[in-house]
Amino acid sequence: MRKTTALLALLLAALTTSGCSVLEREYPSADPATLSQRLTDRAQWAYDGMALPSHEAVRPVQVVPGHSCYAGGLSVEKTLPDVVTFELRWTVEDIPADVARATEARLRRKFTSAGWTLTHDGNRRGKDWVEFGFRVQDPATGDQFDLAWNDSTTSLFLSGYTSCAKVPRSAADNPSRKTWAPQSA
């Protein structure tokens, strides 16, 4: 038994120090422009599905790469510099609770009707606060969208994220300066 334990410990140490990629997650390669376009197209689709009443213009936002993709395997806390998820976050301010609730329900139906999976239900109520929201994931791409609203800010927050993908290092380090804002129909 001691020999087996010692052998396993030695094997584990060797794999850890050699950076064994066999145990690390492999991410698909992707074109950053394609990921960014897919994300902004889906964000516009979501904005259209919200069917909001007249509101202040949404400030343009940037699609940015986030380094939240991890190696996995024995290197669970190691981020990979050329593997990123692109993200887009925008806000619509001064939305009353009844409008926010109806918008949340409409958008949830739109995503789930298109085959997206509900992964988190964020509708909660406390004694002095209310939150509406959800997270959905596209089973085909792994992309995710979050919608959130709370009564302390009365703002709708929508965030979109692509799944992790391997991109050229220059694209991960130097994001595009392209901005996006929803277009009214």
C-alpha positions as CSV (number, residue, x, y, z in Angstrom):
1,M,0.0,0.0,0.0
2,R,2.8,2.4,0.8
3,K,4.5,1.7,-2.5
4,T,1.2,2.5,-4.3
5,T,0.7,5.7,-2.4
6,A,4.3,6.8,-3.0
7,L,4.1,5.9,-6.7
8,L,0.8,7.9,-7.1
9,A,2.3,10.9,-5.2
10,L,5.4,10.8,-7.5
11,L,3.2,10.5,-10.6
12,L,1.1,13.5,-9.4
13,A,4.1,15.6,-8.7
14,A,5.6,14.8,-12.1
15,L,2.4,15.7,-14.0
16,T,2.0,18.9,-12.0
17,T,5.5,20.1,-12.6
18,S,5.6,19.2,-16.2
19,G,2.4,21.1,-17.0
20,C,0.7,18.1,-18.4
21,S,-1.8,19.4,-20.9
22,V,-3.5,16.0,-21.1
23,L,-5.4,16.9,-17.9
24,E,-6.0,20.5,-18.9
25,R,-9.1,21.6,-20.7
26,E,-8.9,22.2,-24.4
27,Y,-10.7,25.3,-25.7
28,P,-11.8,25.7,-29.3
29,S,-10.1,28.3,-31.5
30,A,-12.2,31.1,-32.6
31,D,-12.0,34.4,-34.6
32,P,-12.4,37.3,-32.2
33,A,-14.3,39.4,-34.7
34,T,-16.8,36.5,-35.2
35,L,-17.3,36.1,-31.4
36,S,-17.8,39.9,-31.0
37,Q,-20.3,40.0,-33.9
38,R,-22.2,37.1,-32.5
39,L,-22.4,38.7,-29.1
40,T,-23.6,42.1,-30.5
41,D,-26.1,40.5,-32.8
42,R,-27.6,38.5,-29.9
43,A,-27.6,41.6,-27.7
44,Q,-29.6,43.5,-30.3
45,W,-31.9,40.5,-30.6
46,A,-32.4,40.6,-26.8
47,Y,-32.9,44.4,-26.8
48,D,-35.6,44.1,-29.5
49,G,-37.3,41.3,-27.4
50,M,-37.4,43.5,-24.4
51,A,-39.9,45.8,-26.2
52,L,-39.3,48.6,-23.7
53,P,-41.3,51.8,-23.7
54,S,-39.5,55.0,-24.5
55,H,-36.4,55.5,-22.4
56,E,-33.1,57.3,-22.2
57,A,-30.7,56.2,-24.8
58,V,-28.4,53.3,-23.8
59,R,-24.8,54.5,-23.7
60,P,-22.5,52.8,-26.2
61,V,-20.5,50.0,-24.6
62,Q,-17.4,48.1,-25.6
63,V,-17.2,44.4,-26.3
64,V,-14.2,43.4,-24.1
65,P,-12.3,40.1,-23.7
66,G,-12.3,38.9,-20.1
67,H,-9.6,36.5,-18.8
68,S,-11.9,34.2,-16.9
69,C,-11.1,31.0,-18.6
70,Y,-9.1,28.5,-16.6
71,A,-6.7,25.7,-17.5
72,G,-8.6,23.1,-15.5
73,G,-7.1,19.7,-14.8
74,L,-4.3,20.1,-12.2
75,S,-4.0,23.8,-12.9
76,V,-7.5,24.9,-11.8
77,E,-6.5,28.4,-10.7
78,K,-4.3,29.2,-13.7
79,T,-5.9,31.5,-16.3
80,L,-4.9,31.1,-19.9
81,P,-3.7,34.3,-21.5
82,D,-4.9,33.4,-25.0
83,V,-8.2,31.9,-24.0
84,V,-10.9,34.5,-23.3
85,T,-14.6,35.0,-23.1
86,F,-16.0,38.2,-24.7
87,E,-18.5,40.2,-22.7
88,L,-20.9,43.0,-23.2
89,R,-22.8,44.8,-20.5
90,W,-25.3,47.6,-20.8
91,T,-27.9,49.4,-18.7
92,V,-31.3,50.9,-19.2
93,E,-32.0,53.4,-16.4
94,D,-35.2,54.4,-14.6
95,I,-37.4,51.4,-15.4
96,P,-40.4,51.1,-13.0
97,A,-41.0,47.7,-11.3
98,D,-44.1,46.8,-13.3
99,V,-42.3,47.5,-16.6
100,A,-39.2,45.6,-15.4
101,R,-41.2,42.6,-14.4
102,A,-43.0,42.5,-17.8
103,T,-39.8,43.0,-19.6
104,E,-38.1,40.2,-17.7
105,A,-40.9,37.8,-18.5
106,R,-40.9,38.7,-22.2
107,L,-37.2,38.3,-22.5
108,R,-37.1,35.1,-20.6
109,R,-39.8,33.7,-22.9
110,K,-37.9,34.9,-26.0
111,F,-34.7,33.1,-24.9
112,T,-36.3,29.9,-23.8
113,S,-38.5,29.8,-26.9
114,A,-35.3,30.0,-29.0
115,G,-33.9,26.9,-27.2
116,W,-31.8,28.6,-24.6
117,T,-31.6,26.9,-21.2
118,L,-32.5,28.7,-18.0
119,T,-29.6,28.3,-15.6
120,H,-30.4,30.7,-12.9
121,D,-33.6,32.3,-11.6
122,G,-32.9,35.6,-9.9
123,N,-36.4,36.6,-8.9
124,R,-36.2,37.3,-5.2
125,R,-38.1,39.5,-2.7
126,G,-37.1,40.6,0.8
127,K,-38.9,42.7,3.4
128,D,-37.5,46.0,1.9
129,W,-36.2,45.0,-1.5
130,V,-37.1,43.3,-4.8
131,E,-34.9,41.8,-7.6
132,F,-35.9,40.4,-10.9
133,G,-33.6,38.5,-13.2
134,F,-32.4,35.3,-14.8
135,R,-29.4,33.7,-16.6
136,V,-29.8,31.7,-19.8
137,Q,-27.3,29.7,-21.8
138,D,-27.3,28.7,-25.5
139,P,-26.6,25.0,-25.6
140,A,-25.2,25.3,-29.1
141,T,-22.5,27.9,-28.4
142,G,-22.3,28.0,-24.6
143,D,-23.0,31.8,-24.7
144,Q,-24.8,33.2,-21.7
145,F,-27.0,36.2,-21.1
146,D,-28.0,37.7,-17.7
147,L,-30.9,40.1,-17.0
148,A,-31.2,41.8,-13.7
149,W,-33.3,44.6,-12.1
150,N,-33.6,45.8,-8.5
151,D,-35.7,48.4,-6.8
152,S,-32.7,50.3,-5.4
153,T,-31.4,51.3,-8.8
154,T,-34.5,50.9,-11.0
155,S,-32.1,50.0,-13.8
156,L,-32.2,47.0,-16.1
157,F,-28.8,45.4,-16.5
158,L,-28.2,43.0,-19.4
159,S,-24.9,41.2,-19.8
160,G,-23.8,38.8,-22.5
161,Y,-20.8,36.5,-22.5
162,T,-19.4,34.2,-25.2
163,S,-18.1,30.8,-24.2
164,C,-14.3,30.5,-23.6
165,A,-12.3,30.3,-26.8
166,K,-8.7,30.3,-27.8
167,V,-7.9,33.6,-29.8
168,P,-4.7,35.1,-31.0
169,R,-2.8,36.6,-28.1
170,S,-2.8,40.1,-29.6
171,A,-6.7,40.0,-29.6
172,A,-6.7,39.0,-25.9
173,D,-4.2,41.7,-24.9
174,N,-5.4,44.5,-27.2
175,P,-9.2,44.5,-27.4
176,S,-11.0,46.2,-30.3
177,R,-12.1,49.7,-29.6
178,K,-15.4,49.1,-31.4
179,T,-18.5,50.1,-29.4
180,W,-22.0,49.0,-29.6
181,A,-25.4,50.4,-28.6
182,P,-28.8,48.9,-29.3
183,Q,-30.7,50.3,-32.3
184,S,-34.3,51.1,-31.9
185,A,-36.6,49.5,-34.4
